[in-house]
Amino acid sequence: MSVIGTTPQVAGRDRSALSAGDRQLTDSLAEGLVRFDAVGQIEAGVAERWIVIDDGRSYIFRLRNAVWADGTPVRARDVVPLLRRQIAPAAENRIASYLTAVASVVEMTPEVIEIELARPRPDLLKLFAQPEMALVRPGAAGGAGPFRRRDRTRDGILLTPAPDPDRDPDEEGPTPEQNVLLRGERAALAILRFVERHSDLVTGGTLDDWPILQAANPAPANVRVDPAAGLYGLAVVRREGFLADADNRGAIAQAIDRADLTGSVSADWPARETVLPEQLDSGAPPMVPVWATLTPEQRPAAARARVAAWRSVHGGAPIVRLALPAGPGGTILWGHLARDLYAVGVRPVRAALDDPAADLRLIDLVAPYDNARWYLAEACVACSEDARAAIEAARLADTLPERAAAAAAADRLLTQDVAFVPLARPFRWSLVALRLRQWQPNPRAWHSLNRLRTDPN
C-alpha cells in the first residue's frame, strides 16, 4: 500500500503535526488503549474492555494479554506514564488541548488503569483511538502491534502481524499474505503503481491530488471517497482592511458559489454553509449565517453592493490574500474562488499556506471526534473575544447541559463574527483493490491496516 506523502516515521514525543504516513505507521505498530474498526467505531486496543462510572467521570480499562515489540508483557506501570506524557498541558500533541478534562491517570493493578475526569466527556474514547494517542515506548521499535516492523528497504516498510500471546500453539499462524509493504510517496507515483497493479491500496488522498487521479483514470470501482466529518473552509487570519468589518467578511462568504465548486470535483462532495455540520452536542442546531438566508441568485448582487460601498470610501478594489495548497487541487480551488471574488469587485491574491501576510487561510481537517467545541475551536483562528470566551466556557463546563449551552452560544457568536467561511466537508479519497473486502468508508476517513481483510488480527 501507498500513503500519499513523505516516508512514514513512528510518532515520537512531538505529535503536533504527524503526516498521513506517520499516523498510519504509528497506528499499525503501536495501538492505544482503544482503536478504530473498519467503520470508524471504537474497538479494543491494548485494553480488552472498559467501564464508565461516576456519571461519566471515571473510565476503568482492563489491559489484555499483550506484549511489546521486545516481547515483554504490557503492564499498567508502562502504559500510565505514556498516557500522562501525551495528555500533559505542555504535550506536543495536536489533540492534547481536547483532553484537558482528564484529571488523573493511575495504575490500580498491573492490568487495570483508571482515568478520572474533572468534567464528564462521553466522547473521550474517540480521542484515545487517534494515532496521536498510540502507546509508543521510547527507544523501542513501536508498541504492542497489531503489526511488527520487520524491514525497511527502498521498496518500503515491511509489516508483519504481531504474535498473539493467546493463540493456540496448534493453530496456524500468520501467513505472508497478511504482511503489508507500506510506502510513503508522492501522489503521481502511488496512483501509477496502483493502476499498474503493483499496489492494493492508496490512501491519504485529498483535493490537492484529485486532478492527478482523474488524469490517471482508474477503474471507477476502485475509487472510494470517505464521508469525512470535519472542517473545510477559509479561516480569517487577519482582520484588517476590507476584512476588518464582519459585513465585509460576509460579502466574501456569500460571493462563493459552493455548489459549483464541489460539483465540479465530485458528486460525493457536498457543500456546506455552517461551521457545525449538525447539532452534535451543541444545545441548538447549527447557526445559519445571515448571508445564507439569501438565495444563490441574490448573493453575488448583495456582495457587489457591499464591495462598492467600501470602494466609495476607500477607493480601489479591496485586496484579499488567500493562503491555499500549492498542488493541482489547490489550483482548482483557487480558480473557483478567484472567479467568484473578481465577479463582486474583490481582487484576490494567491498565497502559500504558511504565508504570514495571508488574510484568509484554508483549513482542511478531519474531525477526531463528534464534538462541537472541536469545530468551533479549530475555526476560531482570529475570531472575536466573545466567541473565544464562549468556546472556553464550553471546555470548562461542569455538566453536559452547560457545555451544550456554551457550544450553542459559541456557534452563534462565531457565525455572527464571520470568522470562518465554510465551503464543504473535507475531501478524502482512496484507491482500493477489490480484494480488500473489509475496507469501509467512514466519517473518520481512517482505515487501519489490520481491518482490510476478512480475517484480521
N, C-alpha and C positions, 0 to 999 in steps of 0.2 A: 504494500500500500504506500501511497504518497500523501504527505501533508504539505500543502502549499506554504512555502516559506523557507526559512533557514534550517540548517541541520539541527535536529532536536537535541536538547540538553535536559537532564534531570533537574528539577527545581531545587535551588539551594535556599539560603536564608532569604534572599531577595525574591519575592514573588509578586512584585508590583506590576510587572508588565511581561508576563510569560507569553511567548509566541504560541501559535496553534500547535506547532510540533512539540514544544516544551510541555504543554499541557497533556498532549496525547501520550508522550513517552512517560511522563510522571504518573499519570493515571494507570498506565499499564504495569509499571514496576512497583508502585507504592500507593495502594489504595488507602483511603481514610477509614474512619470508623464505619461510615456508610458510603455507598456509591450509587451511581445511576444505572438503571437497567436499560434495555433496548428502547423503551418508550419514554425515557426521561423520568421515571418514577424511582423512589428510594428502595434500595435493597441492601442486604447485609454486606459489609466490607470486612474490616478487621473485627468489628463487633458482630456477633451472630444474632443477638436480639437486644431489645431495649424496652424500657418502660418510662412513662412520663407521669410524674406525681406532683403533689403540692400545687395544684391548679396551674400546671404548666411551667412551674419554676424550677423543676428538677428533672434531669434526664439521667437515667442509670443504664449504663451499657455493660453487657457481659461479653468479654472477648472470646472469640472462637479459638480453636486449636490451630494456630497459625505459626509460621516460622519466618524469621527474617532471611535476607538473602544469604547470610553466612551460616544458616542452619540453626541458629539459637531460637528458642521459643519466644513468641511475642508476649510480653507481660505488661501489666499496668504501669510498673515503675519506668518502663521505657517509653510508653505512649504519653503519659501525663506531661513530662517536660517538653515533648514535641508539640503537643497541643497548646501548652501555655505560651511557648515561643511564638506560635503563629497567630494567637489572638491578642497578644500584648498590645497596648496602645501604640507603642513605637514600632510594631512589626511592619516589615516591608512586604505587605500582603494586600492585594487590591480589595479584598473583602473584609479585612480586619475592622474597618470602620462600621460594618454592619453586624459586628459581633460584640459590641460594647455592653450588651445586656448580660454577658457572661461574667458572673461574679467570682467563680472559683472552679478549678478542675482538680479533683482529688482522687487518690487511689484508695478504694475501700478494701479490696482484697487483691491478690495477684492477678485475678481475672475480671475484676469489676471496677469501673470508673464512674464517678458521679460528676455531672456538670450542673452547677447551680446557677440560676439566673436571678438577676436583680429585678427583672421585669419579664412577664410571660412572652414567649416568642414561639408560636406554633409552627413557624416556618423554618426553625433552626436547622432541621436535618438537611434541607436542600443546600444550605450554605456549607455544611460539613461534608457534603458529597462532592463539592467542587475540587478539581485537581489542586487548587491552591491550598487545600487543607489535607493533602496527602501526607502520610507519615513516612518521611524520608529520614533515614538515620545518617547523621553526619559521617562522612568518610566511607560510607558503605555504597554498594552498587544498587541502591534503591531502597525498597522496603519489603513488604510481605507479599508482593505479587499484585495481580494474578499472573504476571509473567516474570521471567528472569532474562536478563541481558546476557547473551552468550558470546556475541562477537560484534565488532564494529569494523566494517570494511568500506571500500569505496562504493560498494553496492548498497549500503545502508546498515541498519542496526538489526541484528537477528535476535528475535524474542522467542522464547520457548515457554510453554505453560509451566507455572510454578508447581512443584510437587505438592500433592495433597497428603498431609500427615494422617488423615483418616482413611486413606484409600486401602482397600483390602489388598494385601500382597499378591493375591492370585488374580486380581482384576487387571485387565490390560491397561497399560499406562498410555500417556500421550503419544501420538504419532507425529511424524514430520509434517503431515497435512495440517496440524494445528499450530505450526510455527508461523510467525509473522516477520516479514522483512520490511522494516519501517524506514522510509526515506523522507527527508525534507528537501524540497526542490521547488524551483520556480514553476509557475502555472503551466507555461507552454510545454515544458519537458514532461511534467506529470500527466497532462492531458494526452500528449503524444504517446507516452508509454502505455496508457490505458487503451487508447484507440488501436494500438498495435498489439493488444492482448498480452502485454508483458506485465500487467498490473491488474489487481482485482478491485482496487478502491482508491479513489482520490477524494480527500476531504479538506475542509478549510477554505472552500471556495466562497468568494464574496462578489459583490457587484463589480469590484475592480477587475476581476479576472473573467467575468461573464462574456465579454466580447471575444476573448480567445477561445472559450469553449464553443461559442456559436460558430466561429470560423472553422473549428475542427469538425463540427457536425457529427458528433457521436450518435449512436442509436438512441432514440427518444426514451426507450425503456430503461436505459442506464442512467439517465439524468434525473436526479432526485433533488427536490427543493424542500427544505425544512420550514415548517410554520413557526419560525423563530419568534419568540417573545423578546421585546427589548426596545431600545431607542434607536431611531434613525432620523436625524434631523439636524438643523443648524442651531447651534447654541450661540447666543450673543456673548462675545468675549470682550468687546469694547463698547461702552455706552457713551460714545462721543459723536459729534457732528450730527448727521441725519438720524443716527440711531440713539441719540440721547432722549428722544421722546417715544413713549410707548405707542402712540398712534402711528408714528412713522415706522416703528418696528412691525406694527400690524399691517402696514402697507406692503412691506416686504413679504410677510406671510401670505397675504391674500393674492399677491401677484403671481404666485407659483401655481401652475397647472399640474397638480399632483397626479390626477388620473392619466394625463398624457405621459408623464414621466414613467410611472410604474407600468402602464400598459405597453409602452414601447420596449420594455425589458422582458416582462413575463406576465402571463395571466395569473401566475401563482404569487404575484407580489402586490398585495393590497395597499392602497394609500391610507394615510392616517392624518387626522386634523387635531387630535387631542394628545396631551402629554401621556396620560394614562390610557392604556389600551382598553381597559374595562374597569369596573369598580374596584376589583381586588379587595384589599382590606380597608379601603377608604370608607368614610361614613356617607359618601354621596357618589352618584355616577360621575364619570369624567366631566370636568368643566369644559363646556364648548366655548371657544373664543368668539368674541363679538363679530369678528370679520367672517367667521364661518356661517353666520346666520344669513349672509347674502348668498344669492345663487351664484354658481360658477360664472355665469354671464355678467353679473353685476360687479364682481370683484375687481377685474382689471380697471374698470372705469373709476371705481372708488379709490384704488391705489394711485391712478394717474392724477386724480384731483388732489390727493394728499401731497404727492411729489410736487405738483405745480404750485401749491400753496407755499411749500418750503422754498422753491426756487424763486418765487416772487419776493421773498425776504432776503435770501442769501445769494441768489444769482448762480447760474450754472447748475449742471446736473450733480446730484449727490453721488459721491464715490463710495462704494462698499466693497471691501476686500473679503473674498470668500476663500477660506482655507479648506482645500479638498485633496483627496488622494491623487497621486501623480499618474496612476495607471490608466489603461484604456477605459475602464468603467468610470473612473473619475472624470474622464474627458466627456463621456456621455452625459453624466450628471451636470457637468459644467455647461454643456451645450444647452440643456433644457433650462437651467437656472438663468444663464446669461440672456437667452432669448426672452424669457418672461420678464426679467428685470429691465432690460433695454426697452421693452414694449411699454413700460409705465414711466419711463424717464429716468431710471436709475442707471448709473454707469458702474457695472460690476468689474472687478479685477480679480483674476485667479491668483491664489497664493498657495504656498506649500502648507501642509498640515501643521507644521511646527513654526510657522511664521508668527513672531510675536506682535507684528503690526496688523494681523488679521482682525476684522470686525466680527465675522461670523465663522464658526468652525464646525465642520461635520462631526457629529457624534454618531458612531456606529457600534453599538454594544448589545450583546445578547444578555438578557436579564438572568442572573444566577438563581433567582427565586421570584415568586409572585408576590411582591411586596410594593405597596405604593411609595413608600419612602425611598426605595432604591431608584425608581423612575424620577422622582422629584429631586433627589439629591444629585443625581448624575446630570440632570437637565439644568440645574442651577449652577452655571459656571460664573455668571455675573448677573445674578438676579437681585431683586430688591431686598433690603434688610428685613422687611416684614415677611416676605416669603421664606427667607433663610431662617428667621426665628420660628416660623411655623413648622418647618422641616425639622428643626432641632427639637421642638416640642413633641413631635411625633416620635422621635428617637427616645426621649426621656419619659414618655407616658407610662404610668404605672399599671394601667389597665387597658384591655383591648378596646373598650368603648372610647376611652380618652385618646388612644392612638388613632382610632378611626376618625374622630372629630378633628384632630390636629392635621391628619393627612388630607382631609377634605378641605380644610382651610388653606393649607399649603398649595394644593392643586388650584384652588380659586385664585390665590394671590399670584402664583407663578404665571398662570394663564393670563390674568389681567395685566401683568407686567410685560407680557410678550417677551420673556427672557429666552424662550426656546421655540423654534419653528418646526413643528413635527412635519415629516414628509411621508414616512411609510414605516413598516416594521423592518427589522434587519433582514437582509437578503443573504441566505446561506444555501449553498448547493454542494452536492457530492456527485461523483460518478461511481456507480455501484454495479459490480458484476452480478448477474442473475443468480449465481450460486451462493451468494451471501444472503440467504433467505431470511435471516433474522434481523437484517438492517431495517430499522423503522424510523420514519420521520417523527420528530418530536419538538416541543417548544424550546427545549434547552439547546437544540442543534448539536447534541453531543452523542457520540457513538463509540462506546467502549469496545476495545478490540476483542474482549472475551465474550461479546454479545453479538457476534456476527454470524455464528454457525449454529446448527441445530443442537449441538452437544457442547455447550460452553463449559469452561471450568469455573 
